């Protein structure tokens, strides 16, 4: 059984202030969902990024959310799901750093497994690093019409030029 807790008034006030910042942080605990959860949104697009984990910290000075233990992240705007031991969302830099047995699933098909992954949100770019003496594994779904029993059409033939007399 996971113990529940109540935030002191000073932390509740800080949490209220954090909601007014460009990055909103919402920690929820309930009987149905005992895992802390944070939802971060950018001020411009207001697209949710949901993080669930055993423990979460928010630094209002740096605007960094740190999640530790059984981290699960869902970012529907980028069709992205991830699990890791730890994740840090750097809202000002628009970057997410994952560490510890990282698994990322994007667009429902493509995946990355690594020890550490940095996701640069604005660039849509992943930088993955393996454990020592291991490799990063990526799986990408590639459409290949020839494997589905379909044949690709040959290029149209151009009429041969006849020499003029």
Secondary structure as GFF3:
##gff-version 3
##sequence-region A 1 165
A	DSSP	alpha_helix	9	20	.	.	.	ID=ss1
A	DSSP	beta_strand	36	40	.	.	.	ID=ss2
A	DSSP	beta_strand	49	53	.	.	.	ID=ss3
A	DSSP	beta_strand	55	59	.	.	.	ID=ss4
A	DSSP	beta_strand	64	75	.	.	.	ID=ss5
A	DSSP	three_ten_helix	76	78	.	.	.	ID=ss6
A	DSSP	beta_strand	80	90	.	.	.	ID=ss7
A	DSSP	beta_strand	95	106	.	.	.	ID=ss8
A	DSSP	beta_strand	110	120	.	.	.	ID=ss9
A	DSSP	beta_strand	125	129	.	.	.	ID=ss10
A	DSSP	beta_strand	137	139	.	.	.	ID=ss11
A	DSSP	three_ten_helix	145	148	.	.	.	ID=ss12
###
